[in-house]
């Protein structure tokens, strides 16, 4: 899609969709999702191929059902994200129900910093807004640089408006800033099921090899922060559900690389548990497993 057109469409979404009544926005999202799904474009086909790994015993009809539900979940994420800046404090606070929240609150109370690591499940922006509103805790995150720059700026402004500090993924300074925030007892949230640097850690994920970011595990080792996997999902209600999993501990022995490998695998296992329970809410429309990557992406 043309970069200027992408920027214009996202701008239209944030300016227009947020003004719609919620039931209208829900129906619009479902209609758009079904339209895109029926066209069987590259994103839908990739989503279906990824789901085939997650649910290996699913036949063609089941995969089609899952991919259709997956596109509806993906458009629900976008409809909610466009509308989040206009949601009331009450709507945000009542829009998310997490299990295992004590892992997060206990970690913050200990004052040693907490890293929340999430896959592309549900609506991570809503979960972040909920944390800033309900717990009164600001946090720092990292965003992929998008093109054009104006589109990236839109996302940064949107997330900062929800109470997040947003750092660019590229540029080299993000890691040091994250470490400083954690050493000060702060909160860092990272979407961590897809490596963007091509230098991540190889993990076994649904029976095959994928690559995930090393950052969460390395940050936990260097700062002493608590590393907590989080998984999210939708159900038939307007309220998103979620789970804060038990901490991923730093191994007592081994090199830094060995510890990083074990911890990242533990994250992958927690992500896989949440994705297997709610495959339709995993918004992975890109190649992930090494066997699926094009040759040019392996260099």
N, C-alpha and C positions, 0 to 999 in steps of 0.2 A: 504494500500500500504506500502511496506517495506520502513522504514525511509531513508535508504541510497539511495534507488531507487528514492524516492521523491526528495531528495536533488539533485541527478544527473539529473533528468528530468528538474527541475527548472533551474539548472545551464546551461543545454543545451538550454533551452528557451532563457535565457538572453544572451548567447553567440552567438546563431545562428539566432533566429528570428529577432533580431534587425538589422541584416545585410540584410534582405530581402527587396526588393522594397515594398512599402506600398500596392499596389494592390495585390501582391502575398501573403502578410501576411493576408490581409483581406479575400482572398479566402481560405487560409489555415485554418483560424479560423472558417469560416463558414462550411467547410468540416468536421473539427474535431467536431464542435458542433453538426452537423447533425448525425455524426456517434455515438457519445455518446448518443444523444437523442433517436436514434432508438434502442439502447440496453436496454433502460428502467431500468437503474440501480437505486440504492437507492436514489442518489442525484436528479435524474430527477423525480422520483416518489414523493419525498418530495417537490420539487419545485412545481409540479402540485397540490399537496394537499394544499400547502400554497396559490397558486393562486386561488384555489377553494374558499378560504375564502375571498380573495380580490374581486373576480368577482363571487358572489354566484349564479347569474342567468346563468352562462356559462354552456352549455352542454358539453358532452365528446369531440365533434369535436373542439369546441372553446377552451377548456382547452388544447387539444393537440396542437393546433395552438399557443396558448400563451406559452406553455412550450417549444416548438421548438424555437420560437422567443426569449424566455428567455435564452435558452442555447446559441443561437447565440450572444445575448447581453453579456452574461457571458464570452464567448470566445473572444469577441471583447475587453472586459476589459483586459483579459490576453495578447492578442496580442499587444494591445497598451502599456500595462505596460512593457512587455519585450522590446518594442522598444523605450519607452520614454527616456532612457539615451542617445540614439543616435539621438533624435529629435533636430533640430536646435531651437534656441531661437525664431525665427519667427514661426516655426511650432507649438511650444507650445503656443505662444501668440495668434495665430489665431485658435487654436484648441478648444477654449471654449468661449461661449457667455452667460454670466450670466445676469439675470434680477435682479433688486432690489439691485444692487451693492452698492448704496448709504448707505444702512443700515450698511454695513461693513466699508466703508471708513469714514462715519460720526462717527461711534463708535471708530475707531482707532484714528481719529483726536481729539476726546474728551479725549484721553489719559488714559481711565480707563480700558482698556483691553477688548477683545472680545473673546467669545467662539462660534465657529461654530460647530453645532451638525448635523450630517448627518446619513441617513440610508444607507444600502448597495444598493444604486442606482447608475447606470452609472459607471463612472470611477473617484473615489474620489482621486486617485493619480494624475490624470491629472489636476483636479481642484486645488489640492495643488500646483503642479508645476506652474500652471498659476498664482496663487496668489504670489508665490515667484518671478516670472519673471515680471509680469505686474505691480504689486503693490510694488515690492521691499521689501516685508515684510516677514521675516522668521517666522516660527511658530513651535509650539511644539505639538506633538501627542503621542499617546500611541499605542503600538503594542502587540498583544497576543504572548506569548512565544510559539514558534513552536518546534516540534521535527523532526529531530535532531537539536542540537544547531547550527550546521553549516547552516541549512536552515534558522533559525531565523536570524543568522548573515547576510545571503544574503539579506533578506528583509530590515534589518536595514541599511546596506550599500547602497542598492538601494534607499531607501527613503531619507537617508542623502545626497546622491548624487543629489537629486532633491531640496535640500534646507531645509529639515525638521530636527528638533531635535526629535529623537525617544526615548521614554522611555518604559521600559518593563511594561506590565500590572500587573505582579506579583512582589512582593518584598516589597511593602508597601511605597516606597518613591515617587512614581509617583505623588500622589495627592499634596504633599507639594511642589514639583517642579512646577507643573502646577499653583498652587496658587501664587507662587513667580513670575512666568512669567506674570501672569495676573495683579498682583499688580504693576508691572513695566510698565504696559500699553501694554503688548504683546498680541499675538494672539495664541489661542489654538484651535485645530481642533480635534473632537472626533467622531468616528463612533458609533452611540448610539441607534440602534434599537434592539439590542440583548444583554441581560445581561449575562456576563461571570462569575460573582461572585456568583450567586444564592442568592444575598442579595439585589437585585434591587427593583424597585418600580412597583407594579402591576398597569397596565393601561388597559383601554378598547381600543381594537385595532380591527377594523373591526368586532365589535359586540361581541367579546369574550375577555377573560382576558389573557394578556401577561405580561412579566416582562421586564422592560427596566432599564438601568443604572441610578443611582441617581446622579452620579458624575457631569454632566453638571449643574443641578439645584443647587446642594450644592456649587459648585465653584462660581456660579453667586451670591448666597447669601453671601458667606463669603468674596468675593473680590470686589463686586460691579461691576463686569464685565458685559458687555452686552451679552445676550444669544440669538443667532440667529439660527433658523433652516434653513437648506439648502437642497434642493432636486435637483437631476440631472437626465438627460435623454438623450437618443440618438434619432436621426431621420435618415433619409435616406442619410444625408450628412456626411462628415468626421468630422464635427464640433459638439462637445457635447454642449448641452444646459443646463441651470440651473437657479435656482431661489433662491435668498436670501430672506427668509420670514421676516416679521416684527418681532421685538423683543418679546421674552417671558418675561413679566414683573414679578418681584418678588412681590407676594401679600403683601399688607400692614399689614394684620393681620394674626394670626394663629401661631402655633408652627412651628419649623423648618421642622418637618416631614410633617405637613399639607401643608406647602408651597412647599416642595419638591414634594409631590404627585401632587399638582395642576400644577406645572411647567412641570413635566415630562409628565403628561397627555396632556398638551398643545403641547409639542414636538411630542408626539405620533399622535396627531390630524394633525399637519403639515406634518409629515411623511406620514400619511395615505392619505392626499390630493395628495401629489406627486406620491405615489405608485398607487393610484386609477387612476390617469391620465396616468400613464406609467407603467402598471403592468409587462410588459415584460422586463423592465430594473431593476427589483428588484431581486438582486442576493441572494435570501435566500434559500439555499439548505439544511438548518438544521431545526430541530424542534424549534418552537418559542412560540406558544400558550401553556399555562399550561395544557390544556386538551390533548395536543398531546405529552407531555413529558412522558418518560418512568418512572415507579415508582422509580427507583434508582436515577433519576435526581431530584426528588422532595424532597429528604431527606436533 
